[in-house]
Amino acid sequence: MKAPQPIGKKGSLKWIQILINNCSHILDQHLLHNLKLDLEKIEWLSPLKKERYAEYRDDDFLNLLGLEKFNEKLHDFWPKRGPQWDALGKGNEKGPYFLVEAKANIPEIISISQAKSEKSISRIKDSLFETQKYLNCKSPLNWESGLYQYANRIAHLYFLRCLCKVEAYMIFIYFLDDHTHIPTSKQEWTGAIYLQKQLMGLKRHKLQRYVVDVFLDVNEIDNRTSG
């Protein structure tokens, strides 16, 4: 599904739109340095102003990345209305591929599964269990409640990396000091993320080298785009 978005006025919606459309080089620098990739830049495919800041999910996110050959495999792994990606990018026609989830305040990390049908609930449960088993994850927390969004993002990284053998990276962007809504410091983010990973049994896992936490100060983004 392709879902056009309103122009962001606050929070992560505002900052991810500005970042990708006006100063994506800031994000590129962080990723290329941290991942040591042999790329000059990343081609960001969403959310683009010319596409009404559309975000993508299900088959459409794979199609946008040029990975449509895995559509049927995704249908087997996850029901419709899966994760809606805040941003999507790629290095070239053969990857690497970048899936982005952006947050601007700690309450945004709390979520539960909204699946209604028994078939969808069962498929999600099975795929999360498959992911946890691969990661050798021993979690005291039910991944379907509380921190579900982080769980399903990690599950989709597992899907691409392990089931499709695709060079994919999961990028979590944490915006700092968001003056438009709830300012959050890096220290506050670090504590919340540490707790989240502890509760989910993800302090160390097989895919951690493909998961990148990026902290970006919104004032830097403002300064780079002003004038």
Sequence and secondary structure as in RCSB ss.txt:
>XXXX:A:sequence
MKAPQPIGKKGSLKWIQILINNCSHILDQHLLHNLKLDLEKIEWLSPLKKERYAEYRDDDFLNLLGLEKFNEKLH
DFWPKRGPQWDALGKGNEKGPYFLVEAKANIPEIISISQAKSEKSISRIKDSLFETQKYLNCKSPLNWESGLYQY
ANRIAHLYFLRCLCKVEAYMIFIYFLDDHTHIPTSKQEWTGAIYLQKQLMGLKRHKLQRYVVDVFLDVNEIDNRT
SG
>XXXX:A:secstr
 EE      SHHHHHHHHHHHH HHHHHHHHHHHHT S S  EEEES GGGTT EE HHHHHHHHT GGGHHHHH
HHS SS   BSEEEESSTT  EEEEEEESSGGGG B     SHHHHHHHHHHHHHHHHHHT   SS TTSSBHHH
HHHHHHHHIIIIIS   EEEEEEEEES TTS    HHHHHHHHHHHHHHHT SS TTGGGEEEEEEEHHHHHHHH
  
